[in-house]
Amino acid sequence: MYRSSIAENPYLNLNSMLRHQRKRKAGVLPINKERETLGEYHKQFQHLKEDDDKFFQYTRMHKRTFDIILNAVRPCLQRKTTNFRRPISPEERLVITLRFMATGQSYHSIAFDFRVGVATVSGIVKETARIIWEQLNKKYMPFPTEDVIKQSERQFSKKWNFPNCFGCVDEKHIKVKNPAHFSIALQGLANANSKFITIDVGAYGKQSEGGVFHRSSLGIGLENGTLSVPPPKALPNQEKMLPYVILGDKAYPLTTYLMRPFPKQDLNIEKKVFNYRLSRARRCIECAFGILFSKWRFLLNELEISVENSKSLVKCACLLHNVIIEEEGLQLDDYDENMKFAETNDIICQQRANRGTNLSIDVRNTFMEFFMSPDGELRWQKDII
């Protein structure tokens, strides 16, 4: 009865044929069957482990740091071996992800290099980036507690001669095409050693830097007082109490917790010195973005992936930036090598007037006076300006 009804109804017969044609073909592409002999991981990566310099060029980190990351993510990336095939190992999954991030190549190029499917590369990169963030963010980018902020302030005071400052904020744009062309904003707050204290990813790039800041978790926490910022303290050998502050460029608003430079019009020597001291301290965030974008070159490309996957990869890159600096240190050459990139990679956007309140102006003026005093001045600052 069932067979005769199909034969009598051509529409049922056609639907049955279409369903059969849409069935996924089983098996592995011939070019990928030799993955374990000709794939980049098996053919080249194993030899790179014997040369730390080449290993660093390939993965953007030393082997010791790579092993720390691998040990953290291995349990979540491990797959069971079946009678049909051996799974891609956690190490190879990590290598595939790092190569995509480091080279900026497409999924297709990475798939050819490692002799795996394009969909496999896409799934591996997406999953590994998420797991790296989940397993390592609490250690290498912890929530900024009061102790974290105090420690960062001591570093700024010692290294950059800017007391009461605990971070520098800036923003970069990541281009995305899915399907239209647009960008998402990456806002970062860096400490004195160019590590990210906190990041905020995902705001649309057409917003101003000040607008992104006000809507970010950092801006909301500072404005509402929900961030664990220590109470005000006096500058060295001074009596007046000043709040803890972060430093931004002219795109950011002037508030009691965010210092920006004086406008360029009618600058006297005191204002020029303040602008120099603020700009000098802000090198840490410029260098952080310079190193980030030069090391993880996928950030320079237009990402043809979903917004959520883009956010995940950007967060992973910022976290890996912290891991590498924490485990390997920050080389002094990194500043000179990446500073020009950091300064020229800004996206120019229309600026609005950001006049501060009387209280915020008073805070900035107090810093300005301190930098001109015997307790706060630098012997070369007037020669620089």
N, C-alpha and C positions, 0 to 999 in steps of 0.2 A: 504493500500500500504506500509506504513512504517513498520507495524508489520510483514508482509510477507517477507520484505527485510531482517529483522533481523533473522527470522527463517531460511531463505535460506542461510545466510552468517554466518557461525560459528564463524568467527573472530570478527564480531560486537557483537555477543551474548557473547563471552568470555570477551571482553573489558568491556561490560556493567556489567557483574558479578564482575570483578575485581574492578571497580570503586565503586560498592556497598560495597564490602568487605573492601575497604580502608577508608570508611566513619568513622569518629571518633565516638566512642561510647559516648553517652550523659550521664550526671549524674555524681555523686560523688562516689568514692570507698567506700565500706561499712565501712572500718576502719576510714575514714575521716568524716563520717557523725556525729560522736560524738565529733567533734572538740570543740564545745562550752561547753562541759562538761568534757571531758578527755584530751583535748589539753593542752600542757604545759603553754601556755599563760593564759588560763582561769582557770586552776586548781592550778597552782603554782605561777605565776607571781603576781597575785593580792594580795596574802598573803605577798609576799616579800616587797611590798610597806610599810608595817608596821614595817619593820626591816631594818634600813638604812645600817647596816654592811652587812647583807645578800644581800641586793639590790646591794651594791657596788661589792661584789664578783660575782654576777650574770651578771651585765651589765658593770663592770669595771669603774663605775662612780657613784657619789652620785645622789640621786633622783632629787635634784635641777638642776644639770647639765643636766640630762636626760630630764627634762621638758623644759629646754631652747632649746635643740635640737629638741624636739618634736614640740614645738610651731613654730619653724622656718620651719619645713618640712611638718607640718600637711596639709596646704592648697593644696600642690602638691601631697600628697598621699591619699587624700580623694576620695572615690568612692561612686557612687550613689547606694542607696538601691533599689532593684527591687522586683517584686512580687514573683520571684523564689528563691532568696537567699539573705542573708545579706552579704555585702562585708567584707573583712578583714580590720579591722580598721587601721588607720595610726599608732597607738601605737603598735599594734601587728606586723605590718610591720617593724617598727623600732626595736622591740625586736628580731624578727627573724634575722635581719641583724646583730645586735650586737652580738647575740649568735654565728652566723656563724664566725664572725671575732674573737671573744674572745676565742672560744673553738678550732677552726681549724677542726671541724667535717665536714664530707661530706654533700652535699645537701640531700642525702638519709637519713642520721641520723637526720638532722634537720627536715626533712619532717615527719619522724616517731614521733618525739617528739611533734611537733605542730599539727599533724593530718591534714596535707595539702599535696598537690601533689609535687613531686620533681620539675616539671617544674614551679610550683607556687613559690617555694622557690628560684629557680634560677632567675626568673623574679623579685621577690621582692628585693633580694639582689642587683641585677644589678641596678634596678631603684632607690632604696633608697640610695645607695652609691653615685650615680650621683647627686641626689637631695641634699644630705647633702653638697657636694662640692659646688654646684651652689648657695645654699642659705647662706652658712656660710663662704666661703673662703675670701670674701672681708673684713669681720670683724676680723677673727681670723688668717688669713695669707695674709694680704694685700701686694700689690706690694711694694717692698722696696724703699720708697721715701727718699729724703735727710733727712727729719726729723726722719724717722724710723732708718736710719743708724746712725745719730748722737746720738739718744737715746740709741741704742745698744752699741755704742762706750763708752758712759758714764758708762754703766753697766759693760762692760769688764774692764774698768779702775778701777772701784770701787771694784768689786767682785773678779776679777782675776788678778789685778795689771798689766794689759797689755794695756797701752794707745794706741790710734790710731787703735786698732783692733775692727772690728764691727761684726765678725762672724768666725765660725770654720766650715770647710767643710770636709766631709767624704762620703764614698760610701758603700752600702751594696748590696747584690745580692738576688733576689727573684727567686726561682726555678719555672719553668713553664713546663708543659707537654701538648702540643697541636699541633700536635700529638707527635712531637719529644721532646726530653729532652733538654732544654736550660735554660738560666736565663736572667732576665732583671735587669738593674742597677737602684738603688734608690740613687741618690745623694742629700744630704741635707746640708743646711747651717743653723747652729744653733746660737742663741744668747746666752748671758751669763746665762740665766735661762733655757737653754735646750729646748726652743721653736724653731720651724723651721721658719726661716725668709723666705726661699724659698726652693722649692724642684724641682727636675727634674727626671722624671720617664720614662723608656722605652728603654734606650740604651741597646744594647746586651751585655751580661756579658763578652764576650771574649775580649772586649776592655779594655785597661789599664785605671786606674783611671785618669791619666793625659789626656788620649784621650777623655774619657767621659766628663771631665771638659771642655776641649777646645771646644767641640761641644755643650755644654749645653748653655741655655739662660744666666745663670750666667757668665760663662766663656766668652761668646761672648760679653756680656754687659760690663764686666770689661776690656776686651781687646780693644774694640772699643770706650770706653768712653761713651756708651749710658746709662749705669746705673747711677742713680742719686747720685753718690758718692761725698761728700763735698770736697772742695779743701784741699790741704795739710795743716797741722798745726804742731806747735812745740810740742815736748814732754814736760811734766811738768818741768818748770824752765830751759828749754833749748832754744837755739836760732835757731838751724837748723830745717828747715821745713821737715816733713816727710809725705808721703801719708797715707791715710786710707788703712788698709790691712785686709786680712783674713788669717787664719792659716790652714795649711794642714800638713799631715804627709809626710814621705819620698817618697811616690808614686807620689806626686804632683810636678810640676815644680816650680822653684824659679823665681819669677817675682817681679816687683816693688809693685804689689798689693797682692801678695801671698807669705807668709813666710813659709818656711819649715825648719826642723832641719838641723844642720851641720852633715855631714857624721861621722860615729863612729870612723874612723881612725884618729889618732893623735889629739885627743881632748885636748885642754888646759882647764884651769879652767873657763875662760871666755866663751868658747863655750859650756862647760858642763852646766853652769848656764843658758845660752840662751836656750839650749835644754830643761832644766827642766822647765823654765818659759813658753815656748811654749807648752810643754806637759801638764803642769798644767792647762793652759787655755783651752786646747783641751778636757778636761774632760767633758765639757758641751755637745759636739757633741757625745762623747762616751756614756754618760749617756742618751742622747736623743734616740739614737738607742737602747740602752739596755732596756729602759722603753717601747719603741714602740714595740719591738719584744716580750717582756715578757707579755705585756698586750694584744696585738692582735696576738694570736698564730697561726692564719692562715698563717702569714708571714713565719713561720718556715716550712710549708708544701710545697710540690710540687703542684702548683695550676693547676688543670685540667680544666681550662677555657680558653677562648680566651685571646689573648694578650691585646686587648682593655679593656676587663672586668678586667683583672689583674691590668692594669694601674689605672683604676677607683677605685678599691678597695684599692690599695696602697695609692693613693692620699687621699682617705677618711680616712684611718687609721692615716696618718700624720696630717690631719686636726683635727680629734678627739683628737689626742695627744695635740695639741695646745689648743683646747677648754677646755679640762680637766685641764691643767696647769693654764690657764687664770682664770677659774672659781673656782678651788679648791686649786690652789697653788702647788708648788713642795716641797714635803716632803724631808727633809735632808736624811732620811733613803733610799730614792730612789737611791741616789748616791752609797752608800755602797752595797745595795741589787742588783743593776744591773750592777755595774762596771765590774765584772768578765765576765759576759755574753757579754758585749759590746766589751771587749778586745779579747775574744776567738772566736767571731763570724765572724772575718774577713776572707775573701777568699784570700788565698795567690796567688799572681800573679807575673809574672816576671817583675822586675823593670828595667827601662832604666836610663841611666845617665841623670840627670836633672840639669846640670850646668847653673846657671843664668848669666845674663849680668852683666857688671861692675856696672851699676846703681843699679840693684837689690841686688848685693852683698854689695854695699855701704849702702843700706837701712838696710839690715840685720845686718851689722857690727855696724851701729849707734844704733840699738836696743840693741845689745850685750853690747856696751859701756855704754849705759844708765842703764842697769840692774846691772852693776857693780859700778855705781856712787852712792853717798849718796842720791840723789833724787830718784833713781829708784830701789835700792837693797831691798831685803827682808832679815830680820835679820837671818832667818833660812836657806837660800838658799844654803849656802856652806856646811852646815851640811847634807842636803838632798843628795847632789851629792857625 
